[in-house]
């Protein structure tokens, strides 16, 4: 049976594949496009919303990271520009509906949960006419969000046990069960950004045990492909935190390989974006896995 959630997955997949047809890799964009936020609440968008709004900002060449619903903009004295009306962007939030059902065997009433996506329509600041003082405030706020978090600080601040060994092997690898990463010497990479993008990729893999992700048994199976996309997206999110631009080698082949994987697995993008965001937040100290919170009641999540 086709559900609304499955239709949403299909829509997400279609948008991603269409973008890739144009040569755009949604999770590998210049860092300034990867941090969209709601202008009213100042909260950053997460997961697939982060991907799509970032991708949209790059394609449309928006200068602001902020998006508003029409109601939010109106509450601040803003109106949608005449030539932009109808050119909205969809953000989706996962939610749950609850319904009481009667058990056919016992006759007992039980609460059943139905997951679904709730959709909102938003516009970028560049599509809205705001009073001058509001526009200036949003520009200043955007500049303030661009303070660089250095890549070295991200690595040094990892809030869980992780050993990073250099120079033992000629390739990068993560040993998830033992919490260990093997990296080539930094000098063997063509530049600093390439080194940190690779390290961030491996760091995301290293979160799989604590975040209880299935990583797949061998190259080519579905879980392996899912874990690889989680690592790719998570590395992009961390690179954005450090203001590192992505550098994808063999661009055309890279796009083709992920187009094929995404087309075969309709839920891949939504899953990978969600888990990548969780992994990046865990590495940045913004998220503590639920099963670990019970062990330390003093730990507070952001």
MIBA-887063 format. One line per field, with one value per atom (N, C-alpha, C): residue number from 1; residue in one letter; x negated, y negated, z negated. Coordinates in pm, whole numbers. Each point is the difference from the previous one (the first is absolute). Layout:
MIBA-887063
num	c(NUM ...)
residu	c(A ...)
east	c(X ...)
north	c(Y ...)
up	c(Z ...)
This chain:
MIBA-887063
num	c(1 1 1 2 2 2 3 3 3 4 4 4 5 5 5 6 6 6 7 7 7 8 8 8 9 9 9 10 10 10 11 11 11 12 12 12 13 13 13 14 14 14 15 15 15 16 16 16 17 17 17 18 18 18 19 19 19 20 20 20 21 21 21 22 22 22 23 23 23 24 24 24 25 25 25 26 26 26 27 27 27 28 28 28 29 29 29 30 30 30 31 31 31 32 32 32 33 33 33 34 34 34 35 35 35 36 36 36 37 37 37 38 38 38 39 39 39 40 40 40 41 41 41 42 42 42 43 43 43 44 44 44 45 45 45 46 46 46 47 47 47 48 48 48 49 49 49 50 50 50 51 51 51 52 52 52 53 53 53 54 54 54 55 55 55 56 56 56 57 57 57 58 58 58 59 59 59 60 60 60 61 61 61 62 62 62 63 63 63 64 64 64 65 65 65 66 66 66 67 67 67 68 68 68 69 69 69 70 70 70 71 71 71 72 72 72 73 73 73 74 74 74 75 75 75 76 76 76 77 77 77 78 78 78 79 79 79 80 80 80 81 81 81 82 82 82 83 83 83 84 84 84 85 85 85 86 86 86 87 87 87 88 88 88 89 89 89 90 90 90 91 91 91 92 92 92 93 93 93 94 94 94 95 95 95 96 96 96 97 97 97 98 98 98 99 99 99 100 100 100 101 101 101 102 102 102 103 103 103 104 104 104 105 105 105 106 106 106 107 107 107 108 108 108 109 109 109 110 110 110 111 111 111 112 112 112 113 113 113 114 114 114 115 115 115 116 116 116 117 117 117 118 118 118 119 119 119 120 120 120 121 121 121 122 122 122 123 123 123 124 124 124 125 125 125 126 126 126 127 127 127 128 128 128 129 129 129 130 130 130 131 131 131 132 132 132 133 133 133 134 134 134 135 135 135 136 136 136 137 137 137 138 138 138 139 139 139 140 140 140 141 141 141 142 142 142 143 143 143 144 144 144 145 145 145 146 146 146 147 147 147 148 148 148 149 149 149 150 150 150 151 151 151 152 152 152 153 153 153 154 154 154 155 155 155 156 156 156 157 157 157 158 158 158 159 159 159 160 160 160 161 161 161 162 162 162 163 163 163 164 164 164 165 165 165 166 166 166 167 167 167 168 168 168 169 169 169 170 170 170 171 171 171 172 172 172 173 173 173 174 174 174 175 175 175 176 176 176 177 177 177 178 178 178 179 179 179 180 180 180 181 181 181 182 182 182 183 183 183 184 184 184 185 185 185 186 186 186 187 187 187 188 188 188 189 189 189 190 190 190 191 191 191 192 192 192 193 193 193 194 194 194 195 195 195 196 196 196 197 197 197 198 198 198 199 199 199 200 200 200 201 201 201 202 202 202 203 203 203 204 204 204 205 205 205 206 206 206 207 207 207 208 208 208 209 209 209 210 210 210 211 211 211 212 212 212 213 213 213 214 214 214 215 215 215 216 216 216 217 217 217 218 218 218 219 219 219 220 220 220 221 221 221 222 222 222 223 223 223 224 224 224 225 225 225 226 226 226 227 227 227 228 228 228 229 229 229 230 230 230 231 231 231 232 232 232 233 233 233 234 234 234 235 235 235 236 236 236 237 237 237 238 238 238 239 239 239 240 240 240 241 241 241 242 242 242 243 243 243 244 244 244 245 245 245 246 246 246 247 247 247 248 248 248 249 249 249 250 250 250 251 251 251 252 252 252 253 253 253 254 254 254 255 255 255 256 256 256 257 257 257 258 258 258 259 259 259 260 260 260 261 261 261 262 262 262 263 263 263 264 264 264 265 265 265 266 266 266 267 267 267 268 268 268 269 269 269 270 270 270 271 271 271 272 272 272 273 273 273 274 274 274 275 275 275 276 276 276 277 277 277 278 278 278 279 279 279 280 280 280 281 281 281 282 282 282 283 283 283 284 284 284 285 285 285 286 286 286 287 287 287 288 288 288 289 289 289 290 290 290 291 291 291 292 292 292 293 293 293 294 294 294 295 295 295 296 296 296 297 297 297 298 298 298 299 299 299 300 300 300 301 301 301 302 302 302)
residu	c(X X X X X X X X X X X X X X X X X X X X X X X X X X X X X X X X X X X X X X X X X X X X X X X X X X X X X X X X X X X X X X X X X X X X X X X X X X X X X X X X X X X X X X X X X X X X X X X X X X X X X X X X X X X X X X X X X X X X X X X X X X X X X X X X X X X X X X X X X X X X X X X X X X X X X X X X X X X X X X X X X X X X X X X X X X X X X X X X X X X X X X X X X X X X X X X X X X X X X X X X X X X X X X X X X X X X X X X X X X X X X X X X X X X X X X X X X X X X X X X X X X X X X X X X X X X X X X X X X X X X X X X X X X X X X X X X X X X X X X X X X X X X X X X X X X X X X X X X X X X X X X X X X X X X X X X X X X X X X X X X X X X X X X X X X X X X X X X X X X X X X X X X X X X X X X X X X X X X X X X X X X X X X X X X X X X X X X X X X X X X X X X X X X X X X X X X X X X X X X X X X X X X X X X X X X X X X X X X X X X X X X X X X X X X X X X X X X X X X X X X X X X X X X X X X X X X X X X X X X X X X X X X X X X X X X X X X X X X X X X X X X X X X X X X X X X X X X X X X X X X X X X X X X X X X X X X X X X X X X X X X X X X X X X X X X X X X X X X X X X X X X X X X X X X X X X X X X X X X X X X X X X X X X X X X X X X X X X X X X X X X X X X X X X X X X X X X X X X X X X X X X X X X X X X X X X X X X X X X X X X X X X X X X X X X X X X X X X X X X X X X X X X X X X X X X X X X X X X X X X X X X X X X X X X X X X X X X X X X X X X X X X X X X X X X X X X X X X X X X X X X X X X X X X X X X X X X X X X X X X X X X X X X X X X X X X X X X X X X X X X X X X X X X X X X X X X X X X X X X X X X X X X X X X X X X X X X X X X X X X X X X X X X X X X X X X X X X X X X X X X X X X X X X X X X X X X X X X X X X X X X X X X X X X X X X X X X X X X X X X X X X X X X X X X X X X X X X X X X X X X X X X X X X X X X X X X X X X X X X X X X X X X X X X X X X X X X X X X X X X X X X X X X X)
east	c(-84 84 -88 32 -76 49 -89 35 -50 49 -45 -150 -50 -143 -80 47 -69 1 112 7 -100 -17 -98 -140 -30 -131 -23 103 -11 -26 67 -20 -143 -48 -136 -101 19 -89 -1 118 11 -73 11 -66 -152 -47 -144 -55 66 -46 1 105 8 -117 -32 -113 -130 -16 -123 -10 114 -1 -60 15 -55 -144 -53 -137 -14 113 -1 1 -91 -1 49 123 60 -81 -72 -76 -146 -34 -140 0 48 10 -95 -30 -78 65 -83 51 106 -8 94 145 19 135 54 -82 38 56 23 49 127 102 124 70 73 70 132 89 126 -28 41 -31 71 118 78 -57 -26 -46 -152 -69 -146 -52 90 -40 -44 -113 -51 90 20 73 -89 61 -75 29 -85 25 33 110 35 34 58 29 -129 -101 -131 -55 13 -49 74 133 78 -6 7 -7 -140 -102 -136 -18 51 -6 74 118 80 -73 -61 -72 -114 -68 -111 49 104 52 58 73 64 -93 -120 -100 53 74 46 -119 9 -108 24 121 34 24 -37 26 139 80 125 124 93 127 115 115 118 124 99 131 60 101 62 58 55 56 -109 -114 -111 -50 -14 -47 99 130 102 0 -28 -5 -115 -96 -115 5 118 17 -47 -22 -49 109 -20 92 -80 57 -68 -7 -116 -16 93 56 100 -49 -125 -51 -45 6 -42 118 118 116 25 17 19 -130 -113 -130 -52 88 -34 -84 -52 -79 65 1 68 -98 36 -76 91 -60 77 -50 92 -36 72 -78 55 84 120 89 76 80 75 145 88 141 29 91 37 148 32 139 24 112 37 67 -50 57 34 94 41 -68 -69 -66 106 -12 101 9 -110 -1 41 -62 25 113 30 103 -51 -129 -58 -26 10 -30 -148 -63 -143 -23 -104 -34 -95 37 -83 -60 -127 -73 -13 28 -13 -99 -117 -95 42 -28 30 -87 -6 -73 97 -32 79 -76 69 -67 35 -101 16 -63 53 -52 -79 -123 -86 -60 -41 -65 -132 -99 -127 15 -84 2 -9 -78 -16 130 100 129 104 -42 94 -40 98 -23 21 -109 7 -28 51 -41 -153 -59 -146 -69 55 -67 3 105 8 -103 -8 -98 -142 -31 -134 -28 100 -17 -24 71 -17 -137 -50 -133 -107 14 -96 4 123 13 -64 16 -61 -151 -55 -145 -49 78 -39 -4 90 2 -121 -73 -110 -133 2 -125 -57 -126 -61 -27 42 -43 -109 -122 -112 11 -46 5 -77 -111 -80 78 79 81 107 57 102 -62 -116 -67 -40 -56 -47 116 119 113 92 -39 85 37 130 42 7 -60 -1 -140 -29 -133 -24 -105 -35 -150 -65 -144 -23 -79 -32 -150 -32 -138 -42 -117 -48 -121 -3 -118 -19 93 -15 33 107 41 10 8 4 142 99 137 77 107 81 97 17 92 46 121 56 31 -44 30 108 126 113 8 -24 16 -106 -119 -109 -17 76 -11 -135 -42 -132 8 -72 -9 -146 -24 -133 2 -97 -8 -142 -10 -132 -54 -129 -58 64 22 66 -72 -131 -79 20 63 23 125 80 118 -40 78 -38 14 89 13 69 5 58 148 73 143 27 -79 19 -25 -100 -31 119 53 108 132 26 121 -6 -118 -17 12 -62 7 143 72 139 85 -25 71 -20 -124 -31 57 0 56 149 71 143 19 -82 7 -19 -90 -34 116 103 115 102 -20 102 35 -99 25 85 -40 74 140 13 129 83 -54 72 46 -94 29 -51 74 -47 -90 -118 -98 -18 65 -12 -118 14 -103 -104 40 -94 34 -101 18 113 90 105 136 6 132 66 131 76 -49 -26 -43 -137 -87 -132 15 85 22 60 94 61 -104 -86 -103 -98 -33 -92 60 130 63 14 25 1 -136 -108 -134 -29 46 -21 73 127 78 -51 -30 -51 -130 -88 -127 26 100 34 53 83 53 -112 -95 -112 -91 -20 -82 62 134 68 -24 -3 -28 -140 -93 -139 -27 104 -13 -100 11 -83 87 -41 75 -33 100 -23 -83 -69 -76 25 89 35 -84 -82 -80 88 -32 74 150 34 133 112 -16 105 25 -107 14 62 -37 55 152 43 143 74 -55 66 19 -103 8 109 13 101 139 9 130 58 -83 45 47 -77 35 128 14 118 126 -14 115 50 -92 37 61 -31 43 68 134 75 -17 -24 -13 -142 -95 -141 -34 44 -38 54 128 61 -71 -28 -70 -140 -75 -138 -10 88 -3 30 99 36 -115 -58 -107 -130 -25 -119 8 120 18 -22 53 -16 -148 -72 -142 -81 28 -71 28 126 35 -69 -12 -68 -148 -64 -141 -21 96 -10 45 42 42 139 83 136 106 -41 96 -63 81 -42 99 -45 91 85 124 94 -51 -58 -45 -120 -68 -113 42 115 48 37 47 39 -118 -118 -118 -50 31 -50 113 71 114 -38 -131 -45 -22 -6 -24 125 -17 113 -19 107 -9 38 -58 28 141)
north	c(120 -120 -125 -96 -125 -94 -48 -92 -139 -98 -138 -10 76 -2 53 111 55 -98 -70 -100 -112 -37 -103 47 126 56 -7 33 -5 -142 -98 -139 -45 39 -34 60 127 69 -68 -34 -64 -134 -77 -130 15 98 23 45 96 51 -111 -84 -113 -96 -28 -89 61 129 67 2 5 -10 -133 -102 -132 -15 108 -5 -51 -11 -49 118 0 101 -70 25 -77 0 106 3 -43 -45 -41 -137 -98 -137 -90 -119 -97 -22 -14 1 -106 -113 -109 36 105 41 113 54 122 -28 -127 -33 -85 39 -78 4 -106 -7 -72 20 -74 -140 -101 -137 -48 53 -40 59 130 69 6 -27 9 144 95 140 53 73 57 115 11 115 122 117 123 100 99 112 -36 58 -24 -146 -71 -142 -79 38 -65 23 121 32 -79 4 -59 -153 -61 -146 -49 76 -35 11 110 22 -112 -36 -106 -133 -30 -127 -11 111 -1 -19 75 -8 -139 -55 -130 -117 33 -102 -97 56 -83 -47 -122 -56 16 40 16 146 41 138 19 -109 5 20 82 28 -26 -46 -30 59 37 24 -137 -3 -129 -66 82 -54 -61 68 -52 -132 -4 -123 -114 30 -102 -54 85 -44 -94 -5 -90 -113 -20 -110 31 128 37 48 -18 49 72 105 74 -88 -7 -80 53 -91 37 108 -11 97 131 7 120 79 -60 68 132 105 132 77 -71 68 40 66 41 127 34 120 81 131 87 52 -17 64 104 110 112 36 24 41 131 94 131 -15 52 -10 132 6 123 -33 87 -7 120 -19 108 32 129 42 120 -4 113 107 122 112 114 82 113 127 68 126 105 63 94 125 33 123 -27 -100 -25 -99 -81 -101 -123 -2 -115 -114 -121 -118 -32 -21 -33 -123 -74 -118 40 -31 33 -128 8 -116 6 -113 -11 -112 34 -105 -68 -127 -70 -126 -58 -124 -117 -103 -122 -103 -65 -89 -147 -86 -144 -65 -113 -73 -120 -15 -109 -76 -125 -86 -49 -18 -57 -151 -58 -144 -78 52 -68 -7 79 2 -88 -66 -74 -146 -88 -143 -24 -24 -31 -148 -56 -135 -4 -115 -13 48 -35 36 152 66 147 64 -49 54 -13 -116 -21 94 20 90 144 41 135 18 -106 6 11 -79 5 135 54 131 108 -12 97 -5 -121 -14 63 -16 53 152 62 146 55 -87 47 6 -6 12 141 6 128 85 126 101 78 -9 62 152 62 147 65 -59 57 -1 -104 -9 108 30 105 134 30 126 8 -109 -2 9 -44 -4 120 106 119 48 13 32 149 84 144 54 119 59 39 -55 30 -17 107 -5 -22 -101 -30 25 101 39 -42 -61 -48 79 23 55 149 71 145 66 -49 53 -114 38 -100 -44 51 -38 -23 -79 -29 115 34 108 -21 48 -11 138 25 125 -34 19 -48 62 129 68 -42 -35 -37 -150 -79 -144 -52 43 -38 -37 -108 -43 5 56 -1 -105 -92 -104 -6 -24 -29 -129 -24 -124 -120 -107 -118 -53 12 -52 76 117 78 -43 -91 -53 -125 -31 -113 -135 -6 -123 31 -101 14 38 -62 28 146 56 140 93 -35 82 0 -117 -7 56 -15 61 153 56 145 41 -76 32 -12 -104 -16 118 48 118 119 23 114 -22 -123 -30 30 -28 32 151 76 146 45 -67 40 -17 -77 -20 114 89 102 86 38 88 -71 -120 -74 -39 -30 -43 117 121 123 4 -34 13 135 60 121 -42 59 -46 93 114 91 94 117 103 -8 -48 -2 -111 -35 -103 41 -94 27 30 41 26 -132 5 -122 -75 72 -65 -64 63 -57 -133 -1 -122 -110 38 -99 -62 83 -50 -92 33 -84 -138 -5 -131 -78 70 -68 -67 72 -55 -116 11 -109 -127 16 -116 -56 89 -46 -76 47 -69 -139 -10 -129 -96 51 -84 -51 89 -41 -98 24 -91 -140 -5 -129 -72 77 -60 -62 61 -48 -91 -30 -84 57 130 69 34 -41 32 142 71 137 5 109 22 145 21 135 39 103 50 84 3 79 -28 -127 -53 77 24 66 144 74 138 4 -95 -9 -20 -95 -28 123 65 117 111 25 109 -28 -126 -31 -13 -43 -1 141 96 139 51 -28 48 -65 -129 -74 45 27 45 137 86 136 1 -99 -2 -133 -3 -126 -69 76 -61 -37 19 -19 -142 -98 -139 -46 27 -42 66 129 72 -57 -14 -45 -142 -88 -138 -6 79 3 52 114 60 -80 -63 -85 -121 -58 -115 41 116 51 25 59 28 -129 -97 -128 -69 4 -61 72 131 79 -39 -11 -39 -141 -89 -139 -17 108 -9 -55 3 -54 107 124 110 114 58 117 111 117 111 33 36 25 106 108 108 -42 -107 -49 -105 -62 -100 65 124 69 25 11 29 -122 -119 -122 -103 -11 -88 -148 -29 -138 -50 91 -41 -67 -116 -72 -12 21 -11 -141 -41 -135 -9)
up	c(0 0 0 83 7 -108 -84 -106 34 -77 21 -26 -100 -29 117 61 116 117 18 107 -26 -127 -35 33 -33 35 151 77 146 48 -61 38 -32 -118 -40 97 33 92 136 50 132 2 -107 -6 -2 -76 -8 134 64 129 105 -3 95 -21 -126 -30 51 -20 45 152 67 147 45 -85 31 -50 -58 -49 -142 -72 -138 -96 -96 -106 -127 -42 -110 -129 -30 -125 19 118 26 64 -76 51 -78 53 -78 -136 -104 -137 -27 70 -32 33 81 36 -86 -89 -71 -139 -34 -133 4 74 2 -136 -31 -129 16 -95 -3 -54 76 -38 -125 -25 -118 -127 1 -121 -12 112 8 -15 5 -12 136 1 124 45 129 54 -7 -12 -19 112 12 88 144 53 140 26 -97 19 19 -74 13 141 49 135 107 -6 107 0 -116 -3 37 -41 40 150 57 144 74 -51 61 -4 -116 -16 100 24 95 143 37 136 28 -98 17 -32 -53 -38 -106 -99 -111 -83 -49 -80 -150 -35 -142 -34 -123 -42 -60 -9 -75 88 -54 67 -97 56 -79 66 -82 56 31 84 34 -126 -90 -123 -88 -11 -80 58 131 65 -23 15 -20 -140 -97 -140 -28 89 -15 103 61 95 139 30 132 93 129 102 108 55 105 125 62 121 109 78 100 95 43 97 -65 -134 -72 -58 7 -57 74 -78 57 18 -13 13 -138 -75 -137 1 -119 -19 -112 14 -96 -104 -128 -108 -64 -41 -53 -139 -90 -135 -33 -51 -35 -127 2 -116 -16 -106 -27 -30 50 -37 -90 -93 -91 16 -5 15 -91 -70 -86 85 -8 76 -96 39 -83 47 -92 33 35 117 47 -87 -69 -80 -144 -63 -142 -24 102 -18 -71 -35 -69 98 -54 82 -13 115 2 86 -40 78 113 122 116 57 37 49 152 65 145 33 56 38 130 13 125 9 118 21 3 -75 3 84 91 94 -26 20 -11 123 41 116 -49 47 -46 118 -29 98 -59 85 -44 -19 -83 -23 132 95 129 78 -39 68 -70 -107 -85 -12 6 -29 -149 -72 -142 -22 -111 -37 -12 29 6 -127 -118 -125 -23 51 -11 92 123 95 -53 -59 -55 -115 -86 -115 46 105 52 65 64 60 -107 -106 -111 -69 -19 -65 86 133 89 -8 -7 -14 -130 -106 -131 2 79 8 75 70 82 -74 -131 -75 19 31 34 -124 8 -96 69 -49 68 -3 109 10 -114 -38 -109 -131 -21 -122 -2 116 8 -39 56 -29 -147 -52 -139 -99 43 -93 6 69 9 -140 -31 -137 -32 83 -28 31 -52 17 145 58 139 19 43 27 148 34 140 21 77 25 141 10 129 50 130 64 -8 -63 -10 132 64 130 101 127 106 35 -69 29 -130 10 -117 -26 -128 -37 -143 -29 -134 -55 -122 -70 -103 41 -78 -139 -11 -128 -102 46 -92 -15 77 -11 46 118 50 147 37 138 44 118 61 111 -4 101 59 132 56 -64 10 -52 70 -76 55 123 3 112 130 -6 121 76 -63 68 79 102 87 -71 -100 -77 -133 -88 -133 6 93 10 34 91 39 -118 -80 -118 -97 -29 -98 54 128 55 -15 25 -15 -146 -89 -143 -51 43 -43 46 122 52 -93 -40 -88 -140 -48 -132 -5 109 5 -6 75 -9 -146 -71 -137 -98 39 -89 12 97 30 -120 -79 -115 -105 -39 -103 47 129 53 54 -16 35 146 90 143 51 90 66 116 9 97 119 2 113 -14 58 -13 110 118 111 98 81 101 96 27 97 -60 -129 -55 -44 -24 -26 -124 -108 -123 16 78 28 75 103 78 -87 -87 -89 -94 -56 -92 73 124 76 26 30 25 -130 -111 -130 -24 28 -21 94 126 95 -43 -37 -42 -132 -95 -129 14 87 24 59 88 59 -106 -92 -107 -91 -32 -85 74 130 79 3 5 -1 -133 -110 -132 -1 73 3 118 78 119 101 20 99 120 118 120 46 52 45 128 18 124 40 95 43 121 -16 111 91 129 98 -13 14 -28 71 130 78 -48 -26 -47 -138 -85 -135 7 82 14 51 102 59 -103 -82 -98 -103 -44 -100 61 124 66 6 35 9 -135 -106 -133 -51 25 -48 74 129 80 -47 -40 -44 -139 -82 -141 -28 12 -10 -135 -106 -132 -36 93 -31 -41 77 -27 -135 -27 -126 -118 12 -107 -21 109 -10 -56 44 -49 -149 -43 -142 -86 42 -78 7 113 15 -92 -7 -90 -145 -35 -136 -31 96 -20 -15 85 -7 -134 -43 -129 -116 10 -104 -6 115 5 -53 27 -46 -144 -66 -139 -20 104 -8 -23 5 -11 -79 -90 -76 28 46 27 -122 24 -109 -97 52 -89 -85 38 -78 -102 21 -95 -133 3 -123 -92 58 -80 -75 55 -63 2 -108 -8 4 -19 0 142 97 138 53 61 57 150 74 144 43 114 50 54)
